[in-house]
Amino acid sequence: MAKTIRTCDGDLLDRLCYAVYGHVKGTVEAVLARNHGLAAIKQPYPSGVMIHFPDLAAPMRETITLWE
């Protein structure tokens, strides 16, 4: 489910990605690719910056078998 968030003063992109997706693996890059010009805005963000968070697949979890 795609989401759009308006930042509050002091927000950081990696923390927002963690709050939306529950992880940061590949999310910051995907959000920056979706929001052209966002990388040019200095962090921490001022209030009122609109950030679009695209739908992303859940990260694959590697299963390890102890006795293989």
C-alpha positions in Angstrom: 0.0 0.0 0.0 1.6 3.2 -1.2 1.6 6.0 1.4 2.3 9.7 1.4 3.6 11.4 4.6 4.1 15.1 5.4 7.2 15.4 7.5 7.5 17.0 11.0 10.4 19.2 11.9 13.4 17.0 12.5 12.3 13.8 10.6 15.0 11.6 9.1 14.4 9.5 6.0 15.8 6.2 7.3 13.6 6.5 10.4 10.5 7.3 8.3 11.3 4.3 6.1 11.6 2.0 9.2 8.3 3.3 10.5 6.5 2.7 7.2 8.1 -0.6 6.1 9.5 -2.1 9.3 13.0 -2.4 7.9 15.4 -0.2 5.9 17.0 -2.7 3.5 16.6 -1.1 0.1 13.8 1.2 1.2 15.8 4.5 1.4 17.0 4.0 -2.1 13.5 3.2 -3.4 11.9 6.2 -1.7 14.6 8.5 -3.1 14.1 7.1 -6.6 10.3 7.7 -6.3 10.7 11.3 -4.9 12.8 13.3 -7.4 14.6 16.2 -5.6 14.2 14.7 -2.2 17.9 14.0 -1.9 18.6 17.7 -2.4 16.7 18.6 0.8 18.9 18.8 3.8 18.2 16.4 6.7 16.8 16.5 9.3 13.8 17.6 7.2 11.8 20.7 8.0 8.0 20.3 8.6 5.8 20.0 5.5 7.9 18.0 3.1 5.7 15.5 1.2 7.3 12.1 0.8 5.7 9.3 -1.3 6.5 5.8 -0.1 6.0 3.2 -2.9 4.7 -0.3 -2.5 7.7 -2.6 -1.9 8.0 -6.4 -1.6 8.8 -7.7 1.8 12.5 -8.6 2.2 13.4 -12.3 1.7 14.5 -14.0 4.9 17.2 -16.6 4.5 16.4 -19.9 6.2 19.4 -21.7 7.8 19.1 -25.4 8.6 21.5 -26.4 11.4 21.9 -30.1 10.4 22.3 -30.2 6.6 
